[in-house]
Amino acid sequence: MRTLPGPGDPLSIAYLTYRGKPHVGGQGVYTRHLTKALADLGHHVEVLSGQPYPTLDERVPLIKLPSLDIYNDHFPMRMPGLWELKDFADWAEVTSFSAGTFPEPLAFSIRAARWLAQHGDRFDLVHDNQSLGYGLLAIERQGLPVLGTIHHPITVDRRVEMEHAEDWKARWGKRRWYRFTRMQTRVAKRLKRIITVSENSATDILADHDVSPDRLHIVPVGVDPNLFRPLTGVERVPRRIISTASADVPMKGQRFLLEAVAKLRAERPDVTLTIIGSLKDGSRTHSTLDRLGLRDCVTFVSGVSDERIVELYSEASVAVVPSLYEGFSLPAIEAMAAACPLVATTGGALPEVTGVDGDTCYQVPPGDADALVAGINRVFDHPAEATAVGERGRNRVVENWSWKRTAERTVTHYRALLADAAAADTSTNRTAPIGKRHHADR
């Protein structure tokens, strides 16, 4: 029978993330801050990750499970050589890629299952961050309980990309690319416990992944309000806009923000835009910048520390989240925590996160450049009101979200998962494999 840790006993967690870009993109940010908060609570966490690797607290070991790095920043979409294919995971990755499907979640989950088959005896459970690969089912068969985080179902990305595809060839390519979501649905339905970040995401997961409602639970993400805060002595630059671009995909709505900036500059030539993120070669943003004549007023900032990001929020007049859909939006609450007036769309969970229009934020409909112009002008034209909105936005974040609270609620679900696993062992008269018992007893 599985030996349960006591209510106050520390847990040992294998945390899986198939990629973890440090400062841009929700997966890397979630990984870094949640694992640090878990360590602050006294738990032991080891992160298994593929490239790009996350930046972690010094107390959190990183186990590198290298992929073939097909989507690296320097040579994206490269075809690996035959000499690079050393095992089944490599062949699965290159075969899926050759078929036009995003291969990383599947290949990473296979590598994680193989590694845990050798080292799983030092963990109480596994926490998967959105890979939802078939390897997770193998990990469960090895005797390790698995909890999954789904920030939002990638089926939503698929729908948005299909709607914005330029022609039938592009739609066909997107359909192939997103075939991995079928795997994610099959795996999600079989996991014993899943956490997600918002009511909106929960609704979409129930609809798209057909997950049993009693297995799905909401744990919002957080922010460090002592780090993301208004900085004294830093002046806001008039008519400077700040935004975050984790990916150049239609769902993030970057095109509508750029169109809004072009329209604003017709009346206010001093408007500038700082985007936290990198401008990738060959991306659609290149052509949009040229078409709108924005090369001289849009700056991309990447690879900087959280402290510098806080400074950027303090220097900006307004932060904008132009997304067509968000499962939660870390950039939104980071901007609000820094007391930067926020203009955000009503896509997905954003209203749930940002609050009431004119009180803690300014809200506009998604996919509408003119609406973004109007929202940003509300900030420019009424700076005193915008400052008050920014301050109330910070209060909303401080009262509702912190990484410590996220970690505490996540641990509650870890313990519930372990209790369910122990009950299942009892009902089947099965003894947990040696090495899968609580680490304090080993």
N, C-alpha and C positions, 0 to 999 in steps of 0.2 A: 504494500500500500504506500502511496506517495506521502512523504512526511511534509506537512505544511509548516512554513515559517510562522513564528508567533507574530502578533499584531505589530510589535515594535522591532522585529528583526529586520536587518538590512537584506535586500534582495540582490541577486546577481543577474544582470540583464545583458543579453546579446541583442544589440540594436542594429538593424539592417537598413541601409539606404543605398540604392543602386547608383546614385550620384549625389554629390553634396557640395555644389558650388558655394564658396564660403559666404559671400556678402550679397549676392543677387540670386533671387529665386527662392521660393518658399521652403524647398526641401532642405537646403543647406542651412538656412537660418533656423528653421525648426529643430534640426538635428543638433546644432551647436548649443542653442539656448536650453532646450529640454534636457539634454544629457548633462549639461552643467548644473541645472537646477536639481536633477536627480542625484548628482554627486553631492550637492549642498545638503540634501536631505539624508545623506549617509549611505546611499546605495552604490553598488559597484556596476558600472556600465562599460562595456567594450563595444566600439562601433566598427561594424564590418561595412566597407564601402568600396565602390568602384570609382573610377575617375569621372569628373574632377573630385578630388578628395576634400572633405570638409575640414574647416579649422575648428579645433576642439580645445576644451579646457585641459590643462596639463594633467589633471587627475583622470582623464578619460582616454584610455588607450585606443589607437586606431589600428585596425587590422585591414591591411590593403588587399583587396581581391581584384587585381587588375583586369579590366576588360581589354578588348582589342583596340579600344580608344578610337573607334571609327568616327566619332563626332567631336574630335578635339578641335580647339579653336584655331589651330594653325593650318590643318589640312582636313577640314570637315568632309565627310562622305568618302573617305579613302577606302580602297579595297585592300584588305590585309593579304599578305603573301601566304602561299601554302606553308612555308617554313614557320609561320607564326601559329599555326593551328596545332596545338599540342594535346588537346583533350576534348571530351564531348561538349563541354560548355563553349569552347572556342568554335567548334563546328556548328553548334546550335546558333551562335551569334552570327557567324558569317552566312549561314544558310538563310536565316530569317532576313538579314540585311539584303542578300541577293534577291530575295523574293519581294522586296519593297516594303518590309514590315520593320517597325522599330524594335530592335532585338534586345535592348539592354535589360529590361525587367526579367525576361525569361532567363537569359544567360547568367545574370547576377544571382538569381535565386538558385540556380543549379550549383554555382560556385559556393554560395553560402551553405547549402545543404551538405556539400562535400566537406567543407571545412568543419562544420558543426558535427558531422559524423565522427570526426577525430577529436574534437575539443569540446563538445557539448556538455560533457560531464561537469564543467565548472559553472554552468548557468542554471538558473531556476526557470527561465522562460525566454522567449524570443519576441522582440517587438519589431515588426516590419513596417517601414515607412513607405507605403504606397507602391512597392514593387508588384505585389500580388501575382508573383510568378509561381509556376507549378512546383518549383523547389520547396515552397513552403509546406506543401502537402507531404513531401518526403521528410521534412524536418519534424512534422507532427508524428509521422510514423516512427521516427527515431525515439519518441517519447518526450519531446520538449513541447510544452504548450506554446501556442503562437497567438499573439495579439496583433491586429493590423490597424494602422492609421490610414484612413482615406480622407485626404483633404477635400477633394471633390471627385466625382467619377470622371475619368478622362473621356468617357462617352460624350460629355458635354463639349469638350474641346473638338471632338470629331464632328458633332453637329454644326458647331459654329464654323469650322474650317470648310465643311461641305457647302454650307450656305454662302460662303464668301469665295469659293473657288471660281476662277475666271472662266473656265470652259469644261467640257466633258473630260478632257484629258487630265486636267487638274483634279477633278472630282474622283476620277478613277485612281489617280496616284494617292490621294488622301484616303480613299477607301482601303487600299492595300496597306498604307502606313499604319492605320489605326486598327488593323486586324488583331493586334495584341490585346485590345480591350475585351475580346471574347474570352481570352484566357483569364483576364482580371475578373470578369464576371463569374466565371466558373469557380475560381479560387475564393473570391469574396463570399460566395454562397456557402462555402464549406468551412470557413473560419469560425471558431467558437465565439469570438468576441472581437468587435470592431469599434474603434472610436473615430469620431469625425469632429469637425471644428465649429459647426453651426447648424441651426435648424434647417436652413436652406439646403445645405449639403446633405443632411440626413434625408430630406424629402427626395432629393435627386438620386441618392444611393438606393433607397428603397425602390424607386421606380426603375432605375437603369440596371442595377445589379441584382435585384430581386432578393436582397438580403432579408432574413427574418427580423422583424422589428425588435424582438426580444434579445437579439445579439448586437444591436447597434446602439451606441451611447454617445452623447455629446460632451466633449471636453474642449472648450475654446482655447486657442493659443494665447500667448501673452506678449508682454513687452517689459523691458527693464526701465521703469520710470525714473530711476536714479541716473541712468545713462541717457535715455532719450528724454530730454528736458529743455526748457528754454534757457539759453545761455545769456548771462548778463554781460554787457559790454560788446555784444555782437549786434551790429545794426542791420536791419533788413534792407536789402537793395530794392529800390522802387521798381515795380513791374518785372521782378524776376520770378519765374515759375519754376517749380521743381517737380519731377516725376520719377518713377522707377520703371524700368523696362527689363523684366527678367527674361523675356523672349520676344522675338520679332514675329508674333503670330497674331492673326486677326482678333482673337479673344481678348487681348490686352488693350485693344482700342487705340494703339499709338497713332495710327493714321489720322483718326479724328482729332486727336490733340494737336498734331502738326498742322492740320488744316485750320484749326482754331487759332493757333499762333500766327499763321499767315494772315488771317482775317484781322486779328488784333493789331498786327503791325501796320496795317493800312491806316489805322487811326492813331496808333501809339508806336512810333518807330523804335522806341527804346525798349520794347518788350524783348526779353531773353528767356530761354528755356534751358535748364540744366537737367539732364537725364542721368540717373544713377544706373549704369549698365554700359555695356560695350556695343559698339556699332560693328556688326559682323560683315565681313566681305560678302558681296553678292546678295545682301538682304534687300527686301523691298524698301526699307527705310532710306537706303541710298538714293534710289530713284525718286522717292517722295520728297526728300530734302532738295534735290536738284529741281524737281518740277515746281516746287513752291518757293524756291529761292531763299532757303533758310540756312544755308551753310554758315553764314556769318553770325547767326544768333543762337544756334543750338550747340550745346557742349555736352559731350558724353564723359562721364567720370566712372571709372571702374578700378577695382583692386585697392580700394581705400579702406581705412579702418572704420569701425562704428563711430568713433569719436569724430572723424572727419565728416561722416554722414550727418551727425547731429549738428555740426557747424553749418553744413549746407542747408539743412532745414531752418536754422536760425537766421541765415542770410537771405532766405527766400521770402517773397511777399505772399506766396500762395503755393500750396501743394495740390497736385491734381492726380486723381486715380481715374483714368478714362475707360476702364475695362468694360467690356460687354458682359462679362460674368466673372464673379469671384466666389470661391468657396468660403473665404473669410477676408483676407487682405492684410498681411503684415505691414506693407507700406502705409496703409491707411492709419493704423493705430500708432505706428512709429511717428508719422507726421503729427497726429493729434497729440501724442505724448510730448512732442517738442513744442506744442502750442502754436504750430504753424496753421493758419487758416486753411481748411481743406475743402476743395471742390471734388466731389465724387459722384459717379453715376449711381443709378439704382439697380445695376446689374447684379443678379445673384444675391449673395448674402450681404452686400454692401450696406443697405439700409439697416439691417439687423445690427451691423457693427458700428456704423458711424452716427446713428441717432436721428435726430429730427432736423429737417431743413431749417436753416436760419437760427438754430439753437446751438448745436454742436458741430455743424458742418453746413455746406451748401450742396444740395442735391440736384442732379440733372438727369434726364433720360439717357440711356446708353445709345451709342451709334449716331450721335447728333453733334456735329461740330459747332453749329450755331448756338445750341444750348450750352456747350462748354464756354463759348465766347461770353454769353450772358452771365454764366456763373462766375467766371473769372473777373468780369467787369464789376460784379457786385462787390468783390473784394477790393479791386482797384479804386472804385468810386466812393467806398465807405470804409476807410481804413480803421476808424475807431470801432465801428461795429464788428469788423472782421477780427480785430484784436480780441474783442470780448468773446466772439465765437471760438477763436483759437483757445482761449483760456478755459471755456466750458468744455471744449473737446478734450483738453488734457484731463480735466476733472473726471470726465466720463471714463477715460481709459484707466486712470489711477484707481477708480472705484470698482472697476469690473475685471481688469485683466492684468495678471502678472505671471511671469514664468514660474514663480514658486507655487502659485495656486494651480497652474497647469500641471506641474509635476505632482503635486499632492493628489489631484483628481486622477491623474494617470496611474499612480501607485494604487489607488483604490481599485481600479480595474485590473491591475496586475494581480492583486490578492484575490479578487473575485474569480479571475481566470484560473488561478492555482487551486482555489477551493472547488471549482467546478471539475477540474481535472482529477482532484483527489476523490471526489464523489463518484466520478465515472469509473475510477479504478476500483472503488469499493463495490459498486454495483455489478462489476464484471469479475469480482474476486481476483483482480490482477494486481500483482506487485510491481511497483515502478522499478525500472531497471536501476541497478546500482550505479551511482554517479548522477542520477537524475533527482536524487533527494536533495533536500535543502542543504546549502553549502555549509551552514553552521554545524551540521551533524557529520561532516566528512572529516 
